[in-house]
């Protein structure tokens, strides 16, 4: 397995990118709020990505027609929205909307592009 195929490398990259975004989105608030938001988002990104991949594949293979294209990204969006909102609220993230906007957009875009990729190979 190459370094680029490593789940650990992908997880660490997601942790750094989305955790960094959450830190930045909360930078106007007193410490440790930006740090907590960054760590929480980093851990969420690293773990949600693998779960969403499996969910997208499962929904894709169990549906047909236009639902096969629409449902996986919609499910990914809703799952991400609920998890990000709930866990960041529990963590006390002050800039909630700014914090979740980028990871939510990225996860939904990933879900859409991955679904399209699956449909081309089906």
C-alpha positions, 0 to 999 in steps of 0.5 A, a space after each residue: 500500500 502506497 502512502 497516498 492509499 493509506 487511510 491514516 494519511 487521508 485521516 490525518 490530512 482531513 484532520 489537519 485541513 478541516 480541523 484547521 478550518 474550524 480553528 480559523 472559523 473560531 479564531 475571534 473567540 477566546 482560547 481554548 474555543 478555537 483549539 477545541 473546535 479544531 480538534 473536534 472537527 478534525 476527529 469528526 472529519 477523520 471518522 465521518 469520511 470512512 462512514 460516509 463512503 460505506 453509506 454512499 456505497 450501500 445506498 447506491 447498490 440498493 437503489 436504481 434510476 435517479 434515486 441512485 444518484 440523488 439519495 447517496 449525496 442527500 444522505 451524506 448531507 443529512 448525516 453530516 449536518 446532524 452529526 456536525 451540528 450535534 457534536 459541535 453544540 455539545 463541544 460548545 463551539 461558538 461559531 457553529 455555522 461558520 465551523 460546519 459550513 466548509 466541512 458540510 460543503 466538502 462532504 456533500 461534494 465528495 458524496 456527489 462526486 463519489 456517487 457519479 464515479 460509482 455510476 460510471 463503473 456500474 
